[in-house]
Amino acid sequence: MDRTQALLATMIGVQIAGFALLWWKPADERLPIALTAPPIDPASIQVAVKPSDEAALRSAVREVLRQEMRAQGPAPGHASTAASVAEARPASAPAAIQQSNQIVDRALAAGVWTDADNQALLRVAPQLSQGDRIALVDKLFGAINRQQLKPAGALPSL
């Protein structure tokens, strides 16, 4: 018998001995084994999960949310009139739009977006409106996705 067969025979012997020890206990000490799960009444689950008065609970939650919203005041950038919308979103400076477009066009012509381009655009960004920033980012990432522009360093960020 080679070494592998001897090891295998030993393992089988140990397993058989282990099973014999498991069943050696007297019958009254063995734990009963349930082969099926106990039946569950679906009505009891719904009662445990569903509140007794769902409409009252919803109403209470709505009222708490309303009180919290009133206590916090209007959200930042929230505008209730057309005049406040114009104040909340100032228009871009024409020089900033021109300068940012020159930076992006120069990078597109070169086919590479560098860290210097990113820094130059970040210097101009505070003078741009949110809409103009989004348009620039769309233009840049569209060019990157079409593989017309390769980032060499940090990705464009505004």
Buried (B, 14 or more C-beta within 10 A) or exposed (E): EEEEEEEEEEEEEEEEEEEEEEEEEEEEEEEEEEEEEEEEEEEEEEEEEEEEEEEEEEEEEEEEEEEEEEEEEEEEEEBEEEEEEEEEEEEBBEEBBEBBBEBBEEBBEEEEBBEEBBEBBEEBBEBBBEEBBEBBBEBBBEBBEEEEBEBBEEEBEB
